[in-house]
Amino acid sequence: MRFFFAGIFIFLCSFSGLSQDAASFIKEGERLEAVPNEKGAFEKFKLALVHDPGNVYVLTKCSELCSRIGNRETNPDNRDAYYAAALSYSKKALALAPQNDEANVSMAIALGRIALLKAGKEKITAVKDIKHYADFAIKYNRQNFKAWHILGKWNYEVSNLNTIERAATKVFYGGLPNSSFKKAIEAYEMAKKLKPDFILNYLELAKAYQKNNQKNVAIAQLKTLLLLPNKTEDDPRIKTEARSLLAKWD
Protein backbone atom coordinates (compact mmCIF):
# COMPACT_ATOMS: atom_id res chain seq x y z
CA MET A 1 0.00 0.00 0.00
CA ARG A 2 2.89 2.32 0.87
CA PHE A 3 4.40 1.76 -2.60
CA PHE A 4 1.00 2.42 -4.20
CA PHE A 5 0.71 5.85 -2.57
CA ALA A 6 4.34 6.60 -3.39
CA GLY A 7 3.60 5.87 -7.04
CA ILE A 8 0.56 8.14 -6.99
CA PHE A 9 2.64 10.90 -5.40
CA ILE A 10 5.35 10.61 -8.06
CA PHE A 11 2.72 10.67 -10.83
CA LEU A 12 1.07 13.78 -9.42
CA CYS A 13 4.42 15.52 -9.04
CA SER A 14 5.32 14.68 -12.63
CA PHE A 15 1.95 15.98 -13.88
CA SER A 16 2.39 19.16 -11.85
CA GLY A 17 5.85 19.63 -13.34
CA LEU A 18 4.49 19.27 -16.87
CA SER A 19 1.78 21.84 -16.14
CA GLN A 20 4.31 24.25 -14.66
CA ASP A 21 6.57 23.87 -17.69
CA ALA A 22 3.65 24.53 -20.04
CA ALA A 23 2.64 27.60 -18.04
CA SER A 24 6.15 29.03 -18.12
CA PHE A 25 6.40 28.55 -21.90
CA ILE A 26 2.97 30.16 -22.36
CA LYS A 27 4.02 33.14 -20.26
CA GLU A 28 7.22 33.55 -22.26
CA GLY A 29 5.31 33.17 -25.54
CA GLU A 30 2.91 35.93 -24.51
CA ARG A 31 5.83 38.16 -23.54
CA LEU A 32 7.56 37.66 -26.89
CA GLU A 33 4.33 38.25 -28.82
CA ALA A 34 3.94 41.59 -27.04
CA VAL A 35 7.53 42.70 -27.85
CA PRO A 36 6.64 41.90 -30.71
CA ASN A 37 8.65 38.84 -31.75
CA GLU A 38 6.10 36.53 -33.32
CA LYS A 39 8.47 33.79 -34.50
CA GLY A 40 10.00 33.64 -31.03
CA ALA A 41 6.53 33.52 -29.48
CA PHE A 42 5.53 30.69 -31.81
CA GLU A 43 8.53 28.62 -30.74
CA LYS A 44 7.60 29.02 -27.06
CA PHE A 45 3.97 28.12 -27.66
CA LYS A 46 5.10 25.01 -29.56
CA LEU A 47 7.14 23.99 -26.52
CA ALA A 48 4.08 24.52 -24.34
CA LEU A 49 2.18 22.06 -26.55
CA VAL A 50 4.85 19.41 -25.94
CA HIS A 51 3.90 19.52 -22.26
CA ASP A 52 0.18 20.19 -22.76
CA PRO A 53 -0.89 19.05 -26.27
CA GLY A 54 -4.59 19.51 -25.54
CA ASN A 55 -4.34 23.17 -24.58
CA VAL A 56 -6.90 24.90 -26.82
CA TYR A 57 -5.62 28.38 -25.98
CA VAL A 58 -2.10 27.46 -27.11
CA LEU A 59 -3.35 25.71 -30.25
CA THR A 60 -5.28 28.83 -31.30
CA LYS A 61 -2.25 31.01 -30.53
CA CYS A 62 -0.04 28.82 -32.71
CA SER A 63 -2.60 28.94 -35.51
CA GLU A 64 -2.94 32.73 -35.46
CA LEU A 65 0.81 33.27 -35.27
CA CYS A 66 1.37 30.94 -38.24
CA SER A 67 -1.22 32.88 -40.25
CA ARG A 68 0.46 36.20 -39.46
CA ILE A 69 4.03 34.99 -39.95
CA GLY A 70 3.12 33.22 -43.18
CA ASN A 71 1.55 36.39 -44.56
CA ARG A 72 4.92 38.14 -44.26
CA GLU A 73 6.95 35.31 -45.85
CA THR A 74 8.37 36.15 -49.27
CA ASN A 75 9.29 32.53 -50.00
CA PRO A 76 6.14 30.74 -51.28
CA ASP A 77 7.20 27.38 -49.83
CA ASN A 78 7.71 28.87 -46.37
CA ARG A 79 4.44 30.80 -46.65
CA ASP A 80 2.49 27.69 -47.61
CA ALA A 81 4.09 25.69 -44.78
CA TYR A 82 3.01 28.28 -42.22
CA TYR A 83 -0.51 28.39 -43.65
CA ALA A 84 -0.76 24.60 -43.56
CA ALA A 85 0.40 24.64 -39.93
CA ALA A 86 -2.16 27.36 -39.10
CA LEU A 87 -4.93 25.20 -40.53
CA SER A 88 -3.68 22.11 -38.69
CA TYR A 89 -3.53 23.86 -35.30
CA SER A 90 -7.02 25.33 -35.71
CA LYS A 91 -8.45 21.93 -36.73
CA LYS A 92 -7.01 20.39 -33.56
CA ALA A 93 -8.42 23.22 -31.44
CA LEU A 94 -11.88 22.85 -32.99
CA ALA A 95 -11.83 19.07 -32.54
CA LEU A 96 -11.20 19.60 -28.84
CA ALA A 97 -13.53 22.58 -28.36
CA PRO A 98 -15.95 23.18 -31.27
CA GLN A 99 -17.78 25.90 -29.33
CA ASN A 100 -14.64 27.83 -28.42
CA ASP A 101 -14.80 31.27 -30.04
CA GLU A 102 -11.02 31.58 -30.46
CA ALA A 103 -10.82 28.17 -32.13
CA ASN A 104 -13.44 29.30 -34.64
CA VAL A 105 -11.63 32.60 -35.16
CA SER A 106 -8.29 30.90 -35.78
CA MET A 107 -9.94 28.67 -38.38
CA ALA A 108 -11.53 31.68 -40.12
CA ILE A 109 -8.17 33.46 -40.23
CA ALA A 110 -6.34 30.40 -41.57
CA LEU A 111 -8.96 29.87 -44.26
CA GLY A 112 -8.78 33.56 -45.17
CA ARG A 113 -5.06 33.32 -45.82
CA ILE A 114 -5.39 30.11 -47.80
CA ALA A 115 -8.33 31.47 -49.84
CA LEU A 116 -6.04 34.12 -51.32
CA LEU A 117 -4.00 31.33 -52.92
CA LYS A 118 -7.00 29.46 -54.35
CA ALA A 119 -9.18 29.99 -57.39
CA GLY A 120 -12.59 28.94 -58.65
CA LYS A 121 -14.69 26.59 -56.56
CA GLU A 122 -11.99 26.06 -53.92
CA LYS A 123 -11.81 29.78 -53.26
CA ILE A 124 -15.60 30.21 -53.10
CA THR A 125 -15.88 27.28 -50.68
CA ALA A 126 -13.19 28.83 -48.47
CA VAL A 127 -14.93 32.22 -48.56
CA LYS A 128 -18.22 30.63 -47.47
CA ASP A 129 -16.45 28.75 -44.68
CA ILE A 130 -14.78 31.93 -43.41
CA LYS A 131 -18.17 33.50 -42.72
CA HIS A 132 -19.41 30.26 -41.18
CA TYR A 133 -16.62 30.22 -38.59
CA ALA A 134 -16.78 33.97 -37.92
CA ASP A 135 -20.53 33.72 -37.32
CA PHE A 136 -20.04 30.82 -34.92
CA ALA A 137 -17.32 32.70 -33.02
CA ILE A 138 -19.70 35.62 -32.52
CA LYS A 139 -22.50 33.25 -31.52
CA TYR A 140 -20.31 31.79 -28.78
CA ASN A 141 -18.79 35.13 -27.71
CA ARG A 142 -20.18 38.44 -28.98
CA GLN A 143 -17.23 40.22 -27.35
CA ASN A 144 -14.67 38.64 -29.68
CA PHE A 145 -13.32 41.65 -31.59
CA LYS A 146 -11.38 39.49 -34.05
CA ALA A 147 -14.55 37.71 -35.13
CA TRP A 148 -16.28 41.04 -35.81
CA HIS A 149 -13.24 42.22 -37.77
CA ILE A 150 -13.28 39.06 -39.89
CA LEU A 151 -16.99 39.52 -40.56
CA GLY A 152 -16.30 43.11 -41.62
CA LYS A 153 -13.52 41.99 -43.94
CA TRP A 154 -15.76 39.28 -45.40
CA ASN A 155 -18.53 41.77 -46.18
CA TYR A 156 -16.04 44.22 -47.68
CA GLU A 157 -14.36 41.71 -49.96
CA VAL A 158 -17.58 40.09 -51.17
CA SER A 159 -19.19 43.51 -51.75
CA ASN A 160 -16.10 44.55 -53.71
CA LEU A 161 -16.63 41.84 -56.34
CA ASN A 162 -17.49 43.29 -59.73
CA THR A 163 -20.63 42.38 -61.67
CA ILE A 164 -18.90 39.72 -63.75
CA GLU A 165 -17.36 38.07 -60.68
CA ARG A 166 -20.71 38.08 -58.88
CA ALA A 167 -22.46 36.55 -61.88
CA ALA A 168 -19.77 33.86 -62.15
CA THR A 169 -20.06 32.87 -58.49
CA LYS A 170 -23.83 32.62 -58.84
CA VAL A 171 -23.79 30.59 -62.07
CA PHE A 172 -20.91 28.24 -61.30
CA TYR A 173 -20.77 28.06 -57.50
CA GLY A 174 -24.26 28.86 -56.27
CA GLY A 175 -23.45 32.41 -55.20
CA LEU A 176 -22.46 33.84 -51.84
CA PRO A 177 -24.49 35.12 -48.86
CA ASN A 178 -25.65 38.74 -49.05
CA SER A 179 -23.10 41.39 -48.17
CA SER A 180 -22.74 45.16 -48.19
CA PHE A 181 -20.26 47.90 -47.34
CA LYS A 182 -22.74 49.06 -44.71
CA LYS A 183 -22.57 45.64 -43.03
CA ALA A 184 -18.78 45.77 -43.25
CA ILE A 185 -18.75 49.15 -41.50
CA GLU A 186 -21.10 47.93 -38.77
CA ALA A 187 -18.89 44.90 -38.07
CA TYR A 188 -15.67 46.93 -38.10
CA GLU A 189 -17.23 49.53 -35.78
CA MET A 190 -18.15 46.77 -33.35
CA ALA A 191 -14.56 45.49 -33.46
CA LYS A 192 -13.34 49.05 -32.81
CA LYS A 193 -15.66 49.40 -29.83
CA LEU A 194 -14.38 46.14 -28.36
CA LYS A 195 -10.69 46.77 -29.18
CA PRO A 196 -9.96 50.50 -29.67
CA ASP A 197 -6.20 49.95 -30.22
CA PHE A 198 -6.54 47.36 -33.02
CA ILE A 199 -4.62 49.17 -35.77
CA LEU A 200 -5.53 46.91 -38.71
CA ASN A 201 -9.23 47.40 -38.00
CA TYR A 202 -8.92 51.18 -38.53
CA LEU A 203 -7.29 50.66 -41.93
CA GLU A 204 -9.98 48.26 -43.11
CA LEU A 205 -12.73 50.46 -41.64
CA ALA A 206 -11.34 53.43 -43.55
CA LYS A 207 -11.47 51.46 -46.81
CA ALA A 208 -15.08 50.48 -46.15
CA TYR A 209 -16.11 54.07 -45.41
CA GLN A 210 -14.38 55.24 -48.58
CA LYS A 211 -16.25 52.63 -50.63
CA ASN A 212 -19.46 53.78 -48.94
CA ASN A 213 -18.81 57.35 -50.20
CA GLN A 214 -17.86 58.67 -46.74
CA LYS A 215 -14.37 59.89 -47.50
CA ASN A 216 -14.12 62.34 -44.59
CA VAL A 217 -14.96 59.61 -42.10
CA ALA A 218 -12.46 57.33 -43.82
CA ILE A 219 -9.72 59.92 -43.49
CA ALA A 220 -10.51 60.35 -39.80
CA GLN A 221 -9.97 56.61 -39.25
CA LEU A 222 -6.55 56.77 -40.90
CA LYS A 223 -5.49 59.77 -38.83
CA THR A 224 -6.52 58.01 -35.63
CA LEU A 225 -4.65 54.87 -36.70
CA LEU A 226 -1.39 56.79 -37.09
CA LEU A 227 -1.56 57.99 -33.48
CA LEU A 228 -1.81 54.48 -32.02
CA PRO A 229 1.26 52.62 -30.69
CA ASN A 230 2.47 49.59 -32.65
CA LYS A 231 1.40 46.29 -31.11
CA THR A 232 2.20 43.70 -33.80
CA GLU A 233 4.93 43.17 -36.38
CA ASP A 234 2.43 44.13 -39.09
CA ASP A 235 1.59 47.54 -37.65
CA PRO A 236 4.48 49.49 -39.26
CA ARG A 237 3.43 48.20 -42.69
CA ILE A 238 -0.20 49.06 -41.95
CA LYS A 239 0.78 52.61 -41.04
CA THR A 240 2.77 52.94 -44.27
CA GLU A 241 -0.32 51.94 -46.23
CA ALA A 242 -2.43 54.37 -44.21
CA ARG A 243 -0.10 57.26 -45.05
CA SER A 244 -0.27 56.32 -48.74
CA LEU A 245 -4.08 56.33 -48.63
CA LEU A 246 -4.10 59.66 -46.81
CA ALA A 247 -1.94 61.23 -49.50
CA LYS A 248 -4.40 59.95 -52.09
CA TRP A 249 -7.67 60.84 -50.31
CA ASP A 250 -6.88 63.97 -48.29
C-alpha positions, 0 to 999 in steps of 0.5 A: 500500500505504501508503494501504491501511494508513493507511485501516486505521489510521483505521478502527481508531481510529474503531472504538476511539473508538466503543467508548470513547464507549459505555463512558463512557456505560455508566459514567455510566448505571450511576452515575446508576442507583445515585444513583438517577436512573433516567431519567437513567441511561436517557438515558445507556444510550440514547446508549451504544446509538448507539455500540454498538447490539448491546450486549446488556448495554445493551439489557437495562438499557434494557428494565429501566429502561423497565419500572421508569420506566413503572410509576411513570408516572401518565400512561397514554400515557407508561406504555404508551410506556415498556412498549412500549420495554421490550418492544422492547429485550428483543426485540432483546437476545434476538434477539442472545443468546437464551441470555443470562439477563439478556435473558430476565429483561428480557423476563419483566419487560416482559411482567409489566408489560404483562400487568397491562394486558391481559385474557382470553386476552392476559393468560393468554398473557403470564402463561405467557410470563413463566414461560417466560422466567424458567425459561430465565433460571434455566436459563442462570444459576442465580445470577440473583436477578431470575429467582428473584424473578420466579418467586416472583412468578409462583407467588404471583400464580397461587396467589392466583387465586380458584376462579372465576378458576382455573376460567375459565383452565382452561375458556377458556384451557387453564389455567396451570402448577401453582403454590403459595405454598410454591413462591413462598417457595422462589423468593423465599428463593433470590433473598434468598440471592443478593441480600440487599439486594433490598428488593422481594423482602422485601416480596413474600416477606412477602406469600407467608409471610402467605398461607402462614399464617406471619404471624410470619415475614412480619413478620420480613421486613418489619422486616428490609426497613425496615433496608435502605438504599434502592437504587432509586427504588421503595424508598421506596414499598416501605417505605411499603407495608411499614409499612402491612402491619406496622400491619395484621399486627403 
